[in-house]
Amino acid sequence: MTQLHPGDTAPAFTLLDADQRPVSLSGYAGGRVIVYFYPAAMTPGCTIQAVDFDAALRDLATAGYQVVGISPDSPEKLARFREMEHLGFPLLADPDREVLKAYGAFGSKTLYGKVVEGVLRSTFIVDVDDEGTGKVALAQYNVRATGHVAKLRRDLGV
């Protein structure tokens, strides 16, 4: 499994959001975006993480960061999740797991003592240049849902 590191070119993507509109990394040209990958909408850990990101949106935006969450869920499920939790950032669907794999956020993990294939909860900060090409500024794999956003904010000084 490939893992990304700071300085690597961020894999470009275009995925459907919860409203079935295409969202591309290049759409964040000239900015910084926090791209985080999570296993499944409406599960306890993923809900904690999404709500924490949502609570931090204003401070992150003031510091120049936008947030995008990506999971293998369908746009319809993401829409329900967004509405249930009142989330104010894009949730993108990657049902084919192509973007997850490109970022190294899908692979073998241990779950309840068994090795399984699945989403590796991961977070990336991507600096997107004016032409829409991204560079990885931070890559964190196998992060914990609880407390992750607070730690990320500390690491970023936000």
DSSP file with accessible surface (Angstrom, degrees, kcal/mol):
  #  RESIDUE AA STRUCTURE BP1 BP2  ACC     N-H-->O    O-->H-N    N-H-->O    O-->H-N    TCO  KAPPA ALPHA  PHI   PSI    X-CA   Y-CA   Z-CA
    1    1 A M              0   0  134      0, 0.0     2,-0.3     0, 0.0   106,-0.1   0.000 360.0 360.0 360.0 133.2    0.0    0.0    0.0
    2    2 A T        -     0   0  100     99,-0.2     2,-0.4     0, 0.0     0, 0.0  -0.615 360.0-164.1 -81.8 136.7    1.3    3.4   -1.0
    3    3 A Q        -     0   0   74     -2,-0.3     2,-0.2   102,-0.1   101,-0.2  -0.955  14.4-130.1-119.6 145.3    1.4    6.1    1.7
    4    4 A L        -     0   0   14     99,-0.6     6,-0.0    -2,-0.4    99,-0.0  -0.612  20.8-165.6 -91.2 154.7    1.8    9.8    0.9
    5    5 A H    >   -     0   0  106     -2,-0.2     3,-2.5     4,-0.1   131,-0.3  -0.921  38.7 -73.3-134.5 158.4    4.3   12.1    2.6
    6    6 A P  T 3  S+     0   0   83      0, 0.0   131,-0.2     0, 0.0     3,-0.1  -0.244 120.8  29.7 -52.7 135.5    4.8   15.8    2.9
    7    7 A G  T 3  S+     0   0   49    129,-3.5   130,-0.1     1,-0.4     2,-0.1   0.108  91.1 123.5  97.9 -20.6    6.0   17.2   -0.4
    8    8 A D  S <  S-     0   0   59     -3,-2.5   128,-3.2   128,-0.2    -1,-0.4  -0.392  73.5-102.0 -68.8 151.5    4.3   14.5   -2.5
    9    9 A T  E     -A  135   0A  80    126,-0.2   126,-0.3    -3,-0.1    -1,-0.1  -0.593  39.2-123.8 -70.8 129.4    1.9   15.5   -5.2
   10   10 A A  E     -A  134   0A   4    124,-2.5   124,-0.5    -2,-0.3     2,-0.1  -0.606  29.6-106.1 -75.4 132.3   -1.6   15.0   -3.9
   11   11 A P        -     0   0   32      0, 0.0    -1,-0.1     0, 0.0     2,-0.1  -0.377  35.9-123.5 -59.4 130.4   -3.7   12.8   -6.1
   12   12 A A        -     0   0   90     -2,-0.1     2,-0.3    13,-0.1   121,-0.1  -0.388  36.8-179.5 -69.8 151.8   -6.3   14.8   -8.1
   13   13 A F        -     0   0   11     -2,-0.1    12,-1.9     2,-0.0    13,-0.4  -0.994  28.6-166.5-151.5 155.6   -9.9   13.8   -7.6
   14   14 A T  E     +B   24   0A  87     -2,-0.3     2,-0.3    10,-0.2    10,-0.2  -0.934  28.2 163.1-139.3 116.9  -13.4   14.6   -8.7
   15   15 A L  E     -B   23   0A  21      8,-2.5     8,-2.8    -2,-0.3     2,-0.3  -0.923  40.1-101.2-131.5 158.8  -16.1   13.0   -6.6
   16   16 A L  E     -BC  22  93A  71     77,-0.6    77,-2.9    -2,-0.3     2,-0.1  -0.610  34.9-144.5 -80.7 139.2  -19.8   13.6   -6.1
   17   17 A D  E >   - C   0  92A  12      4,-2.5     3,-2.4    -2,-0.3    75,-0.2  -0.219  41.0 -79.4 -89.6-173.2  -20.9   15.4   -2.9
   18   18 A A  T 3  S+     0   0    7     73,-0.8    61,-0.3     1,-0.3    74,-0.1   0.709 134.7  50.2 -62.8 -20.3  -24.0   14.8   -0.8
   19   19 A D  T 3  S-     0   0   71      2,-0.2    -1,-0.3    59,-0.1    57,-0.1   0.206 120.6-109.4 -99.8  12.0  -26.0   16.8   -3.4
   20   20 A Q  S <  S+     0   0  103     -3,-2.4    -2,-0.1     1,-0.3    -4,-0.1   0.770  74.9 137.5  63.3  31.0  -24.6   14.7   -6.3
   21   21 A R        -     0   0  143     -6,-0.0    -4,-2.5     1,-0.0    -1,-0.3  -0.864  59.8-109.2-102.2 140.1  -22.5   17.7   -7.5
   22   22 A P  E     -B   16   0A  93      0, 0.0     2,-0.4     0, 0.0    -6,-0.2  -0.482  33.0-170.5 -70.6 136.0  -18.9   17.1   -8.6
   23   23 A V  E     -B   15   0A  24     -8,-2.8    -8,-2.5    -2,-0.2     2,-0.3  -0.999   4.8-167.4-126.8 129.9  -16.3   18.4   -6.3
   24   24 A S  E >   -B   14   0A  28     -2,-0.4     3,-1.2   -10,-0.2   -10,-0.2  -0.874  32.4-127.8-118.4 150.8  -12.6   18.5   -7.4
   25   25 A L  G >  S+     0   0    2    -12,-1.9     3,-2.3    -2,-0.3    -1,-0.1   0.907 112.5  62.3 -58.0 -38.5   -9.4   19.1   -5.6
   26   26 A S  G >  S+     0   0   67    -13,-0.4     3,-1.6     1,-0.3    -1,-0.3   0.735  86.3  74.2 -63.3 -18.6   -8.6   21.7   -8.3
   27   27 A G  G <  S+     0   0   65     -3,-1.2    -1,-0.3     1,-0.3    -2,-0.2   0.623  89.7  59.4 -68.0 -10.9  -11.7   23.6   -7.1
   28   28 A Y  G X  S+     0   0   25     -3,-2.3     3,-1.8    -4,-0.2   100,-0.3   0.089  78.5 159.5-102.6  21.3   -9.6   24.6   -4.1
   29   29 A A  T <   +     0   0   49     -3,-1.6   101,-0.3     1,-0.3   100,-0.2  -0.125  65.8  17.1 -49.5 134.9   -7.0   26.3   -6.3
   30   30 A G  T 3  S+     0   0   48     98,-1.2    -1,-0.3    99,-0.8     2,-0.2   0.554 116.1  84.7  80.1   8.5   -4.9   28.8   -4.3
   31   31 A G  S <  S-     0   0   21     -3,-1.8    97,-3.2    97,-0.3     2,-0.4  -0.676  75.9-108.5-132.0-175.6   -6.0   27.5   -1.0
   32   32 A R  E     -eD  65 127A  82     32,-0.9    34,-1.9    95,-0.2     2,-0.4  -0.971  31.7-170.2-118.9 134.8   -5.3   24.9    1.7
   33   33 A V  E     -eD  66 126A   0     93,-2.6    93,-2.9    -2,-0.4     2,-0.7  -0.977  20.1-142.6-130.6 136.5   -7.7   22.0    2.2
   34   34 A I  E     -eD  67 125A   0     32,-3.8    34,-2.7    -2,-0.4     2,-0.6  -0.897  22.0-168.3 -93.1 114.0   -7.9   19.4    5.0
   35   35 A V  E     -eD  68 124A   0     89,-2.8    89,-2.6    -2,-0.7     2,-0.4  -0.941   8.3-177.7-106.3 116.1   -9.0   16.2    3.2
   36   36 A Y  E     -eD  69 123A   0     32,-2.7    34,-2.7    -2,-0.6     2,-0.4  -0.945  14.9-150.8-121.3 143.5  -10.0   13.5    5.7
   37   37 A F  E     +eD  70 122A   0     85,-3.1    85,-1.3    -2,-0.4    34,-0.2  -0.918  17.4 177.9-111.1 133.8  -11.0    9.9    5.0
   38   38 A Y        -     0   0    0     32,-2.1     3,-0.1    -2,-0.4    82,-0.1  -0.960  31.8-123.9-137.5 153.5  -13.4    8.1    7.3
   39   39 A P  S    S-     0   0   35      0, 0.0     2,-0.3     0, 0.0    -1,-0.1   0.906  80.8  -8.7 -67.3 -47.4  -15.0    4.6    7.2
   40   40 A A    >   -     0   0   23     31,-0.1     3,-1.0    32,-0.1     6,-0.3  -0.929  62.5-117.4-161.6 130.1  -18.7    5.2    7.3
   41   41 A A  T 3  S+     0   0    1     -2,-0.3     6,-0.1     1,-0.2    37,-0.1  -0.273  96.8  25.1 -61.3 149.2  -21.2    8.0    7.9
   42   42 A M  T 3  S+     0   0   60      1,-0.3    -1,-0.2     2,-0.1     3,-0.0   0.670  89.4 123.1  68.8  20.9  -23.6    7.7   10.8
   43   43 A T  S <> S-     0   0   50     -3,-1.0     4,-2.6     1,-0.1    -1,-0.3  -0.781  74.2-108.9-103.8 157.6  -21.3    5.5   12.9
   44   44 A P  H  > S+     0   0  109      0, 0.0     4,-2.3     0, 0.0     5,-0.2   0.922 113.8  40.4 -55.2 -52.9  -20.2    6.6   16.4
   45   45 A G  H  > S+     0   0   21      1,-0.2     4,-2.4     2,-0.2     5,-0.2   0.916 116.9  48.9 -64.3 -43.0  -16.5    7.4   15.7
   46   46 A C  H  > S+     0   0    0     -6,-0.3     4,-2.4     1,-0.2    -1,-0.2   0.861 110.6  51.8 -66.8 -33.3  -17.2    9.0   12.3
   47   47 A T  H  X S+     0   0   26     -4,-2.6     4,-2.8     2,-0.2     5,-0.3   0.937 109.0  50.1 -67.8 -44.4  -19.9   11.2   13.8
   48   48 A I  H  X S+     0   0   68     -4,-2.3     4,-2.4    -5,-0.3    -2,-0.2   0.945 113.2  46.3 -57.3 -48.1  -17.6   12.4   16.5
   49   49 A Q  H  X S+     0   0    0     -4,-2.4     4,-2.5     1,-0.2    -1,-0.2   0.929 113.7  47.2 -63.4 -44.9  -14.9   13.3   14.0
   50   50 A A  H  X S+     0   0    0     -4,-2.4     4,-2.7     2,-0.2    -1,-0.2   0.922 112.9  48.6 -64.2 -43.7  -17.3   15.0   11.6
   51   51 A V  H  X S+     0   0   54     -4,-2.8     4,-2.5     1,-0.2    -1,-0.2   0.904 111.1  51.5 -64.4 -38.4  -19.0   17.0   14.4
   52   52 A D  H  X S+     0   0   55     -4,-2.4     4,-1.3    -5,-0.3    -2,-0.2   0.919 110.6  47.6 -64.8 -43.2  -15.5   18.0   15.7
   53   53 A F  H  X S+     0   0    0     -4,-2.5     4,-0.6     2,-0.2     3,-0.4   0.933 111.8  51.3 -61.7 -43.1  -14.5   19.2   12.3
   54   54 A D  H >< S+     0   0   48     -4,-2.7     3,-1.1     1,-0.2     4,-0.4   0.914 107.7  51.9 -61.6 -41.6  -17.7   21.1   11.9
   55   55 A A  H 3< S+     0   0   80     -4,-2.5     4,-0.3     1,-0.3     3,-0.2   0.794 113.0  46.3 -65.2 -25.8  -17.2   22.8   15.3
   56   56 A A  H 3X S+     0   0    1     -4,-1.3     4,-2.9    -3,-0.4     5,-0.3   0.473  82.9 101.5 -93.7  -3.2  -13.7   23.9   14.2
   57   57 A L  H <X S+     0   0   38     -3,-1.1     4,-3.0    -4,-0.6     5,-0.2   0.872  79.8  49.3 -53.3 -46.8  -14.8   25.2   10.8
   58   58 A R  H  > S+     0   0  204     -4,-0.4     4,-2.4    -3,-0.2    -1,-0.2   0.945 115.1  43.4 -61.3 -48.1  -14.8   28.9   11.6
   59   59 A D  H  > S+     0   0   73     -4,-0.3     4,-1.6     1,-0.2    -1,-0.2   0.904 115.4  49.2 -64.8 -40.9  -11.3   28.8   13.3
   60   60 A L  H  <>S+     0   0    1     -4,-2.9     5,-3.0     2,-0.2    -2,-0.2   0.924 111.5  49.1 -63.7 -43.1   -9.9   26.6   10.5
   61   61 A A  H ><5S+     0   0   62     -4,-3.0     3,-1.6    -5,-0.3    -2,-0.2   0.906 107.7  54.2 -63.6 -41.2  -11.3   29.0    7.8
   62   62 A T  H 3<5S+     0   0  119     -4,-2.4    -1,-0.2     1,-0.3    -2,-0.2   0.871 108.7  49.9 -59.8 -35.0   -9.9   32.0    9.6
   63   63 A A  T 3<5S-     0   0   49     -4,-1.6    -1,-0.3    -5,-0.2    -2,-0.2   0.423 128.8 -99.9 -84.1   0.0   -6.5   30.3    9.4
   64   64 A G  T < 5S+     0   0   42     -3,-1.6   -32,-0.9     1,-0.3     2,-0.4   0.631  80.1 127.3  95.8  16.1   -7.0   29.6    5.7
   65   65 A Y  E   < -e   32   0A  19     -5,-3.0     2,-0.3    -6,-0.1    -1,-0.3  -0.873  37.5-165.5-110.8 140.1   -8.2   25.9    5.7
   66   66 A Q  E     -e   33   0A 101    -34,-1.9   -32,-3.8    -2,-0.4     2,-0.4  -0.819  18.4-134.6-111.5 159.9  -11.2   24.4    4.2
   67   67 A V  E     +e   34   0A   4     -2,-0.3     2,-0.4   -34,-0.2   -32,-0.2  -0.938  21.0 177.6-122.4 138.7  -12.4   20.9    5.1
   68   68 A V  E     -e   35   0A   0    -34,-2.7   -32,-2.7    -2,-0.4     2,-0.4  -0.995  12.8-156.2-136.4 129.8  -13.6   18.0    2.9
   69   69 A G  E     -ef  36  91A   0     21,-2.4    23,-3.4    -2,-0.4     2,-0.4  -0.898   9.9-167.9-106.3 137.8  -14.6   14.5    4.2
   70   70 A I  E     +ef  37  92A   0    -34,-2.7   -32,-2.1    -2,-0.4    23,-0.2  -0.987  15.5 154.1-128.8 132.6  -14.4   11.5    2.0
   71   71 A S  E     - f   0  93A   0     21,-2.0    23,-2.7    -2,-0.4   -31,-0.1  -0.934  53.9-106.6-144.1 169.0  -15.9    8.0    2.6
   72   72 A P  S    S+     0   0   18      0, 0.0    21,-0.1     0, 0.0   -32,-0.1   0.439  80.9 119.1 -79.1   5.1  -17.1    5.1    0.5
   73   73 A D  S    S-     0   0   19     19,-0.2    21,-0.2     1,-0.1    -2,-0.2  -0.229  70.9-102.3 -68.3 160.4  -20.7    5.9    1.3
   74   74 A S     >  -     0   0   47     19,-0.1     4,-2.4     1,-0.1     5,-0.2  -0.381  29.9-111.9 -75.9 156.7  -23.3    6.9   -1.4
   75   75 A P  H  > S+     0   0   15      0, 0.0     4,-2.4     0, 0.0     5,-0.2   0.882 118.5  57.1 -56.0 -35.4  -24.2   10.5   -1.9
   76   76 A E  H  > S+     0   0   92      2,-0.2     4,-1.9     1,-0.2     5,-0.1   0.922 107.9  45.0 -64.1 -43.7  -27.7    9.7   -0.5
   77   77 A K  H  > S+     0   0   55      1,-0.2     4,-2.4     2,-0.2    -1,-0.2   0.909 112.0  53.1 -67.0 -38.4  -26.3    8.4    2.8
   78   78 A L  H  X S+     0   0    0     -4,-2.4     4,-2.9     1,-0.2    -2,-0.2   0.884 106.2  53.3 -63.9 -37.2  -23.9   11.4    3.0
   79   79 A A  H  X S+     0   0   15     -4,-2.4     4,-2.4   -61,-0.3    -1,-0.2   0.923 109.7  47.8 -63.4 -42.5  -26.9   13.8    2.6
   80   80 A R  H  X S+     0   0  127     -4,-1.9     4,-2.9     2,-0.2    -2,-0.2   0.924 112.9  48.9 -63.1 -42.8  -28.7   12.1    5.5
   81   81 A F  H  X S+     0   0    0     -4,-2.4     4,-2.3     2,-0.2    -2,-0.2   0.937 111.1  49.6 -61.9 -47.6  -25.6   12.3    7.6
   82   82 A R  H  X>S+     0   0   54     -4,-2.9     5,-1.7     1,-0.2     4,-1.0   0.925 114.7  44.5 -58.7 -44.0  -25.0   16.0    6.8
   83   83 A E  H  <5S+     0   0  116     -4,-2.4     3,-0.3     2,-0.2    -2,-0.2   0.917 112.4  50.8 -69.9 -42.2  -28.6   16.8    7.6
   84   84 A M  H  <5S+     0   0  110     -4,-2.9    -1,-0.2     1,-0.2    -2,-0.2   0.887 123.0  31.1 -61.3 -39.8  -28.7   14.7   10.8
   85   85 A E  H  <5S-     0   0   60     -4,-2.3    -1,-0.2    -5,-0.2    -2,-0.2   0.402 103.0-126.1-102.8   1.1  -25.5   16.3   12.2
   86   86 A H  T  <5 -     0   0  154     -4,-1.0     2,-0.3    -3,-0.3    -3,-0.2   0.918  40.5-174.4  55.3  48.8  -26.0   19.8   10.5
   87   87 A L      < -     0   0   11     -5,-1.7    -1,-0.2    -6,-0.2     4,-0.1  -0.568  20.9-161.3 -81.6 138.5  -22.5   19.6    8.9
   88   88 A G        +     0   0   59     -2,-0.3    -1,-0.1     2,-0.1    -2,-0.0   0.029  63.6  71.7-110.1  25.0  -21.3   22.7    7.1
   89   89 A F  S    S-     0   0   12    -23,-0.1   -21,-0.1    -7,-0.0     2,-0.1  -0.945  90.2 -82.8-136.3 159.6  -18.6   21.2    4.9
   90   90 A P        -     0   0   43      0, 0.0   -21,-2.4     0, 0.0     2,-0.5  -0.359  31.9-160.7 -67.6 136.8  -18.6   18.9    1.8
   91   91 A L  E     - f   0  69A   3    -23,-0.2   -73,-0.8    -2,-0.1     2,-0.4  -0.982  15.2-157.2-112.8 125.2  -18.9   15.2    2.2
   92   92 A L  E     -Cf  17  70A   0    -23,-3.4   -21,-2.0    -2,-0.5     2,-0.5  -0.850   9.3-132.8-113.3 144.1  -17.7   13.3   -0.9
   93   93 A A  E     +Cf  16  71A   5    -77,-2.9   -77,-0.6    -2,-0.4   -19,-0.1  -0.797  24.0 171.4 -97.4 128.0  -18.6    9.8   -2.0
   94   94 A D    >   +     0   0    4    -23,-2.7     3,-1.8    -2,-0.5     6,-0.2  -0.542  12.0 159.0-129.1  63.6  -15.9    7.4   -3.2
   95   95 A P  T 3  S+     0   0   64      0, 0.0    -1,-0.1     0, 0.0   -21,-0.1   0.791  76.9  51.7 -62.7 -25.1  -17.8    4.1   -3.5
   96   96 A D  T 3  S-     0   0  116     -3,-0.1    -2,-0.0     1,-0.0    -3,-0.0   0.510 102.8-135.7 -86.3  -6.2  -15.2    2.6   -5.9
   97   97 A R    <>  +     0   0   91     -3,-1.8     4,-2.3   -26,-0.1     5,-0.2   0.646  62.9 132.6  62.8  19.8  -12.5    3.5   -3.3
   98   98 A E  H  > S+     0   0  136      2,-0.2     4,-2.1     1,-0.2     5,-0.1   0.920  74.4  40.5 -68.1 -44.0  -10.2    4.9   -6.0
   99   99 A V  H  > S+     0   0   15      2,-0.2     4,-2.0     1,-0.2     6,-0.3   0.910 113.1  55.5 -71.8 -40.5   -9.4    8.1   -4.2
  100  100 A L  H  4>S+     0   0    0      1,-0.2     5,-3.1     2,-0.2     6,-0.4   0.938 112.3  43.4 -53.7 -47.9   -9.1    6.3   -0.9
  101  101 A K  H ><5S+     0   0  117     -4,-2.3     3,-1.3     4,-0.2   -99,-0.2   0.897 109.0  56.9 -67.0 -40.2   -6.5    4.0   -2.4
  102  102 A A  H 3<5S+     0   0   44     -4,-2.1    -1,-0.2     1,-0.3    -2,-0.2   0.843 111.6  43.5 -61.1 -32.8   -4.7    6.8   -4.2
  103  103 A Y  T 3<5S-     0   0    0     -4,-2.0   -99,-0.6    -3,-0.1    -1,-0.3   0.435 116.1-114.6 -90.2  -1.6   -4.2    8.5   -0.8
  104  104 A G  T < 5S+     0   0    0     -3,-1.3    -3,-0.2    -4,-0.3    -2,-0.1   0.737  80.7 126.4  74.8  22.5   -3.2    5.2    0.9
  105  105 A A      < +     0   0    0     -5,-3.1    15,-2.7    -6,-0.3     2,-0.4   0.152  57.9  63.6-101.0  18.0   -6.3    5.5    3.0
  106  106 A F  E    S+H  119   0B  30     -6,-0.4     2,-0.3    13,-0.3    13,-0.2  -0.986  71.3  82.4-141.9 129.2   -7.6    2.0    2.2
  107  107 A G  E    S-H  118   0B   5     11,-2.7    11,-2.5    -2,-0.4     2,-0.2  -0.983  73.8 -15.1 171.8-158.6   -5.9   -1.3    3.0
  108  108 A S  E     +H  117   0B  73     -2,-0.3     2,-0.3     9,-0.2     9,-0.2  -0.478  58.4 159.1 -76.0 137.3   -5.3   -3.9    5.6
  109  109 A K  E     -H  116   0B  54      7,-2.6     7,-3.2    -2,-0.2     2,-0.5  -0.969  41.4-108.3-150.1 161.0   -6.1   -3.1    9.2
  110  110 A T  E     +H  115   0B 103     -2,-0.3     2,-0.4     5,-0.2     5,-0.2  -0.837  34.6 178.1 -96.7 125.6   -6.8   -5.1   12.4
  111  111 A L  E >  S-H  114   0B  77      3,-3.3     3,-1.8    -2,-0.5    -2,-0.0  -0.978  72.2 -19.3-131.3 115.5  -10.4   -5.0   13.5
  112  112 A Y  T 3  S-     0   0  217     -2,-0.4    -1,-0.1     1,-0.3     3,-0.1   0.889 129.3 -50.4  53.9  41.4  -11.4   -6.9   16.6
  113  113 A G  T 3  S+     0   0   72      1,-0.2     2,-0.4     0, 0.0    -1,-0.3   0.432 119.7 103.6  82.5  -1.8   -8.3   -9.1   16.3
  114  114 A K  E <  S-H  111   0B 150     -3,-1.8    -3,-3.3     0, 0.0     2,-0.5  -0.905  71.9-123.3-114.8 144.7   -8.8   -9.9   12.6
  115  115 A V  E     +H  110   0B 106     -2,-0.4     2,-0.3    -5,-0.2    -5,-0.2  -0.737  43.6 165.0 -84.8 124.2   -7.0   -8.5    9.6
  116  116 A V  E     -H  109   0B  48     -7,-3.2    -7,-2.6    -2,-0.5     2,-0.4  -0.900  39.6-110.0-133.8 163.4   -9.5   -7.0    7.2
  117  117 A E  E     +H  108   0B 119     -2,-0.3     2,-0.3    -9,-0.2    -9,-0.2  -0.822  60.9 116.7 -92.3 133.4   -9.5   -4.6    4.2
  118  118 A G  E     -H  107   0B  10    -11,-2.5   -11,-2.7    -2,-0.4     2,-0.3  -0.983  63.2 -47.0-174.7-175.7  -11.1   -1.3    4.9
  119  119 A V  E     -H  106   0B   8     -2,-0.3     2,-0.7   -13,-0.2   -13,-0.3  -0.541  42.9-145.4 -73.6 131.6  -10.8    2.5    5.2
  120  120 A L        -     0   0    4    -15,-2.7     2,-0.2    -2,-0.3   -83,-0.1  -0.909  26.3-119.8 -97.8 112.3   -7.8    3.7    7.3
  121  121 A R        +     0   0   43     -2,-0.7    22,-2.2    22,-0.2    21,-0.5  -0.374  53.2 163.6 -57.0 114.8   -9.0    6.8    9.1
  122  122 A S  E     -DG  37 141A   0    -85,-1.3   -85,-3.1    -2,-0.2     2,-0.4  -0.965  29.2-156.1-141.5 153.0   -6.5    9.4    7.6
  123  123 A T  E     -DG  36 140A   0     17,-2.6    17,-2.7    -2,-0.3     2,-0.4  -0.997  10.2-176.2-135.8 138.1   -6.1   13.2    7.3
  124  124 A F  E     -DG  35 139A   0    -89,-2.6   -89,-2.8    -2,-0.4     2,-0.5  -0.979  18.6-148.5-131.6 142.4   -4.1   15.2    4.9
  125  125 A I  E     -DG  34 138A   1     13,-2.1    12,-3.5    -2,-0.4    13,-1.4  -0.969  23.7-167.5-107.0 125.9   -3.5   18.9    4.5
  126  126 A V  E     -DG  33 136A   0    -93,-2.9   -93,-2.6    -2,-0.5     2,-0.6  -0.969  15.4-151.5-119.9 125.2   -3.1   19.8    0.8
  127  127 A D  E     -DG  32 135A  57      8,-2.8     8,-2.6    -2,-0.5     2,-0.6  -0.874  18.2-157.3 -90.4 120.6   -1.8   23.0   -0.5
  128  128 A V  E     - G   0 134A   6    -97,-3.2   -98,-1.2    -2,-0.6   -97,-0.3  -0.896   7.9-141.9-105.9 121.0   -3.4   23.6   -3.8
  129  129 A D    >   -     0   0   67      4,-2.9     3,-2.0    -2,-0.6   -99,-0.8  -0.116  34.4 -91.5 -74.5 176.8   -1.5   25.9   -6.2
  130  130 A D  T 3  S+     0   0  131      1,-0.3  -101,-0.1  -101,-0.3    -1,-0.1   0.729 127.0  55.6 -64.5 -20.4   -3.2   28.4   -8.5
  131  131 A E  T 3  S-     0   0  155      2,-0.2    -1,-0.3  -102,-0.0     3,-0.1   0.480 121.0-106.3 -88.7  -4.8   -3.3   25.9  -11.3
  132  132 A G  S <  S+     0   0   10     -3,-2.0     2,-0.4     1,-0.3  -104,-0.1   0.564  75.4 134.7  93.9   8.8   -5.2   23.4   -9.1
  133  133 A T        -     0   0   70   -107,-0.1    -4,-2.9  -121,-0.1     2,-0.3  -0.790  44.2-143.4 -92.7 133.5   -2.4   21.0   -8.4
  134  134 A G  E     -AG  10 128A   2   -124,-0.5  -124,-2.5    -2,-0.4     2,-0.4  -0.721  12.3-162.0-102.1 146.9   -2.0   19.9   -4.8
  135  135 A K  E     -AG   9 127A  99     -8,-2.6    -8,-2.8    -2,-0.3     2,-0.4  -0.983  28.9-117.0-119.9 135.9    1.0   19.2   -2.7
  136  136 A V  E     + G   0 126A   3   -128,-3.2  -129,-3.5    -2,-0.4   -10,-0.2  -0.588  33.3 173.0 -72.7 124.1    0.7   17.2    0.6
  137  137 A A  E    S+     0   0A  35    -12,-3.5     2,-0.3    -2,-0.4   -11,-0.2   0.681  72.7  12.0 -99.5 -27.3    1.8   19.4    3.5
  138  138 A L  E     - G   0 125A  45    -13,-1.4   -13,-2.1  -133,-0.1     2,-0.4  -0.981  60.9-171.2-151.9 136.6    0.8   16.9    6.2
  139  139 A A  E     + G   0 124A  24     -2,-0.3     2,-0.5   -15,-0.2   -15,-0.2  -0.985   7.5 177.9-133.2 120.7   -0.2   13.2    6.1
  140  140 A Q  E     - G   0 123A  30    -17,-2.7   -17,-2.6    -2,-0.4     2,-0.3  -0.987   7.8-167.7-126.7 122.7   -1.6   11.4    9.1
  141  141 A Y  E     + G   0 122A  38     -2,-0.5   -19,-0.2   -19,-0.2   -20,-0.1  -0.780  64.7  13.2-109.7 152.1   -2.6    7.7    8.9
  142  142 A N  S    S+     0   0  106    -21,-0.5   -20,-0.2    -2,-0.3    -1,-0.2   0.884  80.8 173.4  55.3  45.4   -4.6    5.6   11.4
  143  143 A V        -     0   0   23    -22,-2.2     2,-0.3    -3,-0.3   -22,-0.2  -0.418  33.2-111.4 -78.6 158.9   -5.8    8.6   13.4
  144  144 A R        -     0   0  205      1,-0.1     4,-0.4     2,-0.1    -1,-0.1  -0.687  14.0-137.9 -88.3 145.8   -8.3    8.2   16.2
  145  145 A A  S >  S+     0   0   12     -2,-0.3     3,-0.8     2,-0.1     4,-0.5   0.950  87.7  69.4 -67.3 -48.1  -11.7    9.7   15.8
  146  146 A T  T 3  S+     0   0  101      1,-0.2    -2,-0.1     2,-0.1   -97,-0.0  -0.581 117.4   0.5 -77.6 124.1  -11.9   11.1   19.3
  147  147 A G  T 3> S+     0   0   36     -2,-0.4     4,-2.2   -99,-0.1    -1,-0.2   0.324  95.5 115.1  86.3  -6.8   -9.6   14.0   19.9
  148  148 A H  H <> S+     0   0   10     -3,-0.8     4,-2.9    -4,-0.4     5,-0.2   0.931  75.7  47.7 -64.2 -45.5   -8.1   14.0   16.4
  149  149 A V  H  > S+     0   0    4     -4,-0.5     4,-2.8     1,-0.2    -1,-0.2   0.923 111.6  51.2 -65.1 -40.4   -9.5   17.5   15.4
  150  150 A A  H  > S+     0   0   47      2,-0.2     4,-2.1     1,-0.2    -1,-0.2   0.928 112.6  46.1 -61.6 -42.9   -8.2   19.0   18.7
  151  151 A K  H  X S+     0   0   94     -4,-2.2     4,-2.9     2,-0.2    -2,-0.2   0.925 111.6  51.6 -66.3 -42.4   -4.8   17.5   18.1
  152  152 A L  H  X S+     0   0    1     -4,-2.9     4,-2.2     1,-0.2    -2,-0.2   0.926 108.9  51.3 -60.0 -42.8   -4.7   18.7   14.5
  153  153 A R  H  X>S+     0   0   60     -4,-2.8     5,-2.7     1,-0.2     4,-0.8   0.911 110.5  48.4 -62.0 -41.7   -5.7   22.2   15.6
  154  154 A R  H ><5S+     0   0  174     -4,-2.1     3,-0.8     1,-0.2    -2,-0.2   0.935 110.7  51.0 -62.2 -45.7   -2.8   22.2   18.1
  155  155 A D  H 3<5S+     0   0   83     -4,-2.9    -2,-0.2     1,-0.3    -1,-0.2   0.851 115.9  42.0 -60.3 -35.0   -0.4   20.9   15.5
  156  156 A L  H 3<5S-     0   0   42     -4,-2.2    -1,-0.3    -5,-0.2    -2,-0.2   0.502 109.7-121.2 -88.6  -8.9   -1.5   23.7   13.1
  157  157 A G  T <<5       0   0   70     -3,-0.8    -3,-0.2    -4,-0.8    -4,-0.1   0.829 360.0 360.0  70.9  31.0   -1.6   26.4   15.8
  158  158 A V      <       0   0   42     -5,-2.7    -1,-0.2    -6,-0.2    -2,-0.1  -0.880 360.0 360.0-106.1 360.0   -5.3   27.0   15.1
